[in-house]
Each structure stands twice: as C-alpha cells, then as structure tokens.
Amino acid sequence: MKNILMGEMTVKEVREYLTNDKKTIIVPYGVVEQHGYHLPLDTDIRNSEIMGRKIAEELGCLVAPTLNYCFSGGMLEGTINVRPNTFATLMCEIVESLALQGFENIIIIPGHGGSESLVNLKESLRVAKWLNRALDKCLLMFIPLWDFSPTWLNLFKNRDFHAGNAETSLMMHLSPEVVRKDIVMDSPEISEMMRNDPDSFQVRSLFTGMKHEIPTTTQNPEIRVGVMGYPESASVETGRKMFEEILENSVRAIREAVSGAEEARKTGKMIVDDKLEKMKILSL
C-alpha cells in the first residue's frame, strides 16, 4: 500500500482499503499548549502525528488526520483549551464514524497526557461502546506512547514530566528544527514543586471547605514558564532510543491485539473482564 495518510486518499482508495486489508486505522491527537521557552506549542501534536505515521507504516494500515485540540489546563499564552467533555465527545463521534464506514480496529494515539482529558476520554469511549451496538465488534485501543518506552517510564520515575528531558529528547530526534537552544526555567522553588507534583500548577479554592462544593481552579500566578522536569539533560541519543522502543513495542502490541480480535470475531469468544475499575458512584 503506497499511501497510508487517509486525509490524502480518495473515497475510492479508502473503499479499496476497507475491502482488501485488515480494516485498521490509527487516530492521533494532541493539544496546543505551552512547552516552556524551548519547545513549540504543537509539541504534543508532533509526537502523536509523527509516531502515528511511523507505526502505521510498520503495520501497513491507515492513519487519520490528527485531532489537534483537547484540554491542557495550563493558562499561559498560546495554550488553547477545549473542555475535556467536548474533546471526549468529538473523539467518540470520530470513532463511531470510522466504525460505521467499516473500520474494525481503531487505535487512538495520544500525544498529550493530561489527566482530565484521559479520564474523560476513556470513560466516554467505554460508554460509547456500551450504548452503540455498531461498536460491538470494533477493537478500540488507547495507546499512550510513553507506556511502550522503558526509557520514558524511567524518566517519569525520576520526576521528569512536561517539557522535560523526555519530551525535549523526543523532539530533538523527531523535529530538531523546532527545538530552541536556550532553556529557561521558573524559580528553583516553583520548578521543584512541579517536579514533585505535576498537578501543583493548579490552585484550588473553596468558599466553605465542604466536600460537596465544586472548587474554583486557577493557575498558580508564579508560574511563567511551566517546565516540569529536566530539559537540560535532553539529548538526541535519548530521543532516538525512546523512538525505537515506542515503535518496536507498540507495533508488536497492536499486531497481537488485532490478531486476537480477529480470532474472537470468528469464534465469538470474548474475554470477560471481572476486574473492571468502576467509578465510585452511589446507585440509589
């Protein structure tokens, strides 16, 4: 298959793909948000888009146009926030549209790891499959790039997060032309605070202190750069290693999953999940 980019294909070419191939498609998404003074606002978009294409090339499947907006929570200049529920609803409708066309294996690749977006998206996709019988036979996977890189996960353990060593190294390998040389950090106290707790950029306040009240959330006004890690330690070599780990491990995992789904569709035998993580909501 010569072209893997769905956005550049014609209706005839997509129809032929759905007739002759495994009916697998990758859907990348990212966010427009600050990444310090050394990385561009579209860092997360580049991560998901470039890696999505590389993974699709290895699998011989299609990759959909990247969804460029979701929820960051950051409020620095250049950041564009879309409410988590709006983003999750849009992704669910994209998935449903692809399934109705005949795609059977839909692989979502996030470039952004914001907790609010992830929680809303995962639960929204589960409910979408719950309520829409057209998705019953659809393998729907969520593939965070960092899960497939031991190097990246190890950097997490060492308090390297947003715009730190990992993201900077990966950009130095994938898109070196956009990485700025001068690295600027917030004050040592603020930088250390965010390494210890990436969500500490949020300031939450209450009128009453009661657990029933919805807090007001703002960004800590002392944060002007927002780096949560150690970008000064980044290197092309680390980025290349992460890239190779992600590509090899994610491609293997997706192939195994697609093969398992195909077998389950033929036999009708599904694995029952009796350890489902449930939201703690009281049913009356």
C-alpha positions as CSV (number, residue, x, y, z in Angstrom):
1,M,0.0,0.0,0.0
2,K,1.6,3.2,-1.2
3,N,-0.4,5.8,0.8
4,I,-1.2,5.5,4.5
5,L,-2.5,9.0,5.0
6,M,-6.3,8.9,5.0
7,G,-6.5,12.6,4.5
8,E,-4.7,12.4,1.2
9,M,-6.7,9.5,-0.2
10,T,-9.8,9.5,-2.3
11,V,-13.1,7.8,-1.5
12,K,-12.2,5.0,-4.0
13,E,-8.8,4.4,-2.3
14,V,-10.4,4.2,1.2
15,R,-13.1,1.8,-0.2
16,E,-10.5,-0.4,-1.7
17,Y,-8.5,-0.5,1.6
18,L,-11.6,-1.5,3.6
19,T,-12.2,-4.3,1.1
20,N,-8.8,-5.7,0.8
21,D,-6.9,-5.0,4.1
22,K,-7.3,-5.5,7.9
23,K,-9.5,-2.5,8.3
24,T,-7.2,-0.9,10.9
25,I,-6.7,2.8,11.4
26,I,-4.7,4.9,13.8
27,V,-6.2,8.2,15.2
28,P,-3.6,10.5,16.7
29,Y,-4.5,13.5,18.9
30,G,-2.6,16.3,20.6
31,V,-3.0,19.7,22.2
32,V,-1.9,23.3,21.6
33,E,-0.1,24.3,24.9
34,Q,2.9,25.9,26.3
35,H,6.1,23.7,26.5
36,G,8.5,26.2,28.1
37,Y,10.6,28.5,26.0
38,H,12.5,25.8,24.2
39,L,9.7,23.7,22.6
40,P,6.8,24.8,20.4
41,L,3.2,24.9,21.3
42,D,2.5,21.9,18.9
43,T,4.9,19.5,20.6
44,D,2.2,17.0,21.6
45,I,0.7,17.2,18.2
46,R,4.0,16.4,16.6
47,N,4.6,13.5,18.9
48,S,1.3,11.8,18.1
49,E,1.3,12.6,14.4
50,I,4.8,11.6,13.6
51,M,4.7,8.4,15.7
52,G,1.3,7.6,14.4
53,R,2.6,7.7,10.9
54,K,5.7,5.6,11.7
55,I,3.5,3.0,13.5
56,A,1.1,2.9,10.5
57,E,3.9,2.4,8.1
58,E,5.1,-0.7,10.1
59,L,1.6,-2.1,10.3
60,G,0.6,-1.2,6.8
61,C,-2.5,0.5,7.9
62,L,-4.1,3.9,7.6
63,V,-3.6,6.9,9.8
64,A,-6.4,9.5,10.2
65,P,-5.8,13.3,10.3
66,T,-4.6,14.3,13.7
67,L,-7.1,15.9,16.1
68,N,-5.2,19.0,17.3
69,Y,-7.2,20.1,20.3
70,C,-8.1,18.8,23.8
71,F,-7.8,20.1,27.4
72,S,-4.5,21.3,28.8
73,G,-5.5,23.2,31.9
74,G,-2.5,25.5,31.5
75,M,-3.3,29.1,31.1
76,L,-0.1,30.6,29.7
77,E,-0.1,32.5,26.4
78,G,-0.6,30.3,23.3
79,T,-2.4,27.4,25.1
80,I,-5.8,26.6,23.7
81,N,-8.1,24.7,26.0
82,V,-11.1,22.6,24.9
83,R,-13.2,21.3,27.7
84,P,-12.5,17.6,28.4
85,N,-16.1,16.5,27.8
86,T,-16.2,18.4,24.5
87,F,-13.0,16.7,23.4
88,A,-14.2,13.3,24.5
89,T,-17.5,13.7,22.7
90,L,-15.7,14.7,19.5
91,M,-13.4,11.7,19.7
92,C,-16.3,9.3,20.3
93,E,-18.1,10.7,17.2
94,I,-14.9,10.2,15.1
95,V,-14.7,6.6,16.3
96,E,-18.3,6.0,15.6
97,S,-18.0,7.5,12.1
98,L,-15.0,5.3,11.3
99,A,-16.7,2.1,12.6
100,L,-19.8,2.8,10.5
101,Q,-17.6,3.0,7.4
102,G,-16.2,-0.4,8.2
103,F,-13.1,0.1,10.2
104,E,-12.8,-2.7,12.7
105,N,-9.6,-1.8,14.6
106,I,-9.3,1.8,15.8
107,I,-6.1,2.7,17.6
108,I,-6.1,6.0,19.4
109,I,-2.6,7.5,20.0
110,P,-2.4,10.5,22.4
111,G,0.4,13.0,22.3
112,H,-0.9,14.7,25.4
113,G,-1.2,13.1,28.9
114,G,-3.4,15.5,30.8
115,S,-5.3,13.6,33.5
116,E,-8.6,15.4,32.9
117,S,-8.5,14.6,29.2
118,L,-7.5,10.9,29.7
119,V,-10.2,10.2,32.4
120,N,-13.0,11.8,30.3
121,L,-11.9,10.1,27.1
122,K,-11.5,6.6,28.4
123,E,-14.8,6.6,30.2
124,S,-16.6,8.3,27.3
125,L,-15.3,5.6,24.9
126,R,-16.4,2.8,27.2
127,V,-19.9,4.3,27.4
128,A,-19.9,4.8,23.7
129,K,-19.2,1.0,23.2
130,W,-21.8,0.3,25.9
131,L,-24.6,2.1,24.1
132,N,-23.7,1.8,20.4
133,R,-24.1,-1.8,19.1
134,A,-22.3,-0.8,16.0
135,L,-19.1,-0.7,18.1
136,D,-19.6,-4.3,19.5
137,K,-17.2,-5.9,17.1
138,C,-14.8,-2.9,17.0
139,L,-11.4,-3.3,18.6
140,L,-10.9,0.1,20.2
141,M,-7.4,0.7,21.8
142,F,-5.8,3.6,23.6
143,I,-2.0,3.6,23.1
144,P,-0.1,6.1,25.2
145,L,3.4,6.4,23.6
146,W,5.1,6.5,27.0
147,D,3.7,3.1,28.0
148,F,5.9,1.5,25.4
149,S,9.2,3.1,26.2
150,P,11.0,1.9,29.3
151,T,13.4,4.9,29.0
152,W,10.4,7.3,29.1
153,L,8.8,5.5,32.1
154,N,12.1,5.5,33.9
155,L,12.3,9.3,33.4
156,F,8.8,9.6,34.9
157,K,10.1,7.8,38.0
158,N,12.8,10.4,38.2
159,R,10.3,13.3,38.3
160,D,10.7,14.3,34.6
161,F,7.4,15.3,33.1
162,H,6.0,18.1,31.0
163,A,8.6,19.7,28.6
164,G,11.4,17.9,30.4
165,N,14.1,15.5,29.4
166,A,11.8,13.0,27.7
167,E,9.7,15.4,25.6
168,T,12.7,17.5,24.7
169,S,14.8,14.5,23.7
170,L,12.0,13.1,21.5
171,M,11.6,16.4,19.7
172,M,15.3,16.6,19.2
173,H,15.1,13.3,17.3
174,L,11.7,13.8,15.6
175,S,11.7,17.5,14.8
176,P,15.1,19.0,15.7
177,E,14.4,22.1,13.6
178,V,11.8,23.4,16.1
179,V,13.8,22.9,19.3
180,R,15.3,26.1,20.7
181,K,18.7,26.1,22.3
182,D,18.1,28.4,25.3
183,I,16.3,26.6,28.2
184,V,14.5,28.8,30.7
185,M,13.1,27.6,34.0
186,D,10.8,29.0,36.6
187,S,12.3,29.8,40.0
188,P,14.0,26.8,41.7
189,E,11.2,26.5,44.2
190,I,8.5,26.5,41.6
191,S,10.4,24.1,39.4
192,E,10.9,21.7,42.2
193,M,7.3,21.9,43.3
194,M,6.1,20.9,39.8
195,R,8.6,18.0,39.6
196,N,7.2,16.7,42.8
197,D,3.6,17.1,41.7
198,P,2.8,17.9,38.1
199,D,-0.7,19.0,39.1
200,S,0.6,21.6,41.5
201,F,0.3,24.3,38.8
202,Q,-3.4,24.3,39.8
203,V,-4.6,26.4,42.7
204,R,-8.0,25.3,44.1
205,S,-10.1,27.5,46.4
206,L,-13.4,27.0,48.2
207,F,-15.9,29.2,50.0
208,T,-16.8,26.5,52.6
209,G,-14.3,23.7,52.7
210,M,-17.1,21.2,52.4
211,K,-16.5,18.1,50.3
212,H,-19.8,18.8,48.4
213,E,-18.6,22.2,47.0
214,I,-17.1,22.5,43.5
215,P,-13.8,24.3,43.8
216,T,-12.6,27.3,41.8
217,T,-9.4,26.3,39.9
218,T,-6.8,28.8,38.6
219,Q,-3.2,28.5,37.6
220,N,-0.5,29.5,40.1
221,P,0.4,33.0,39.0
222,E,4.1,32.5,39.9
223,I,4.4,30.0,37.0
224,R,5.6,31.8,33.9
225,V,7.4,29.0,32.0
226,G,5.8,25.8,33.2
227,V,8.6,23.2,32.7
228,M,8.1,20.1,34.9
229,G,11.4,18.2,34.6
230,Y,15.0,18.4,33.4
231,P,15.2,19.5,29.8
232,E,18.9,20.5,30.2
233,S,19.6,16.7,30.3
234,A,17.9,16.0,27.0
235,S,19.8,14.5,24.1
236,V,19.3,13.2,20.5
237,E,20.5,9.8,21.7
238,T,17.8,9.6,24.4
239,G,15.2,10.7,21.9
240,R,16.3,8.1,19.3
241,K,16.2,5.3,22.0
242,M,12.7,6.3,23.0
243,F,11.6,6.4,19.4
244,E,12.9,2.9,18.7
245,E,11.4,1.5,21.9
246,I,8.0,3.0,21.2
247,L,7.9,1.8,17.6
248,E,9.0,-1.7,18.3
249,N,6.9,-2.3,21.4
250,S,3.7,-0.6,20.2
251,V,3.7,-2.3,16.8
252,R,4.1,-5.7,18.5
253,A,1.3,-4.9,20.9
254,I,-1.1,-3.7,18.2
255,R,-0.4,-6.7,16.0
256,E,-1.1,-9.1,18.8
257,A,-4.3,-7.2,19.7
258,V,-5.6,-7.1,16.1
259,S,-4.8,-10.8,15.7
260,G,-6.7,-11.6,18.9
261,A,-9.6,-9.5,17.9
262,E,-9.9,-11.3,14.6
263,E,-9.9,-14.7,16.3
264,A,-12.5,-13.5,18.8
265,R,-14.8,-12.3,16.0
266,K,-14.5,-15.7,14.2
267,T,-15.2,-17.8,17.3
268,G,-17.4,-15.4,19.2
269,K,-15.4,-16.0,22.4
270,M,-14.7,-12.8,24.4
271,I,-12.6,-12.3,27.5
272,V,-14.8,-11.3,30.4
273,D,-13.3,-8.5,32.5
274,D,-14.3,-9.2,36.1
275,K,-11.8,-6.7,37.5
276,L,-13.3,-3.6,35.9
277,E,-12.2,-0.4,37.6
278,K,-15.5,1.3,38.5
279,M,-16.2,4.9,39.3
280,K,-17.3,5.2,43.0
281,I,-20.8,6.5,42.3
282,L,-23.7,5.6,44.7
283,S,-26.6,3.9,42.9
284,L,-30.0,4.7,44.5
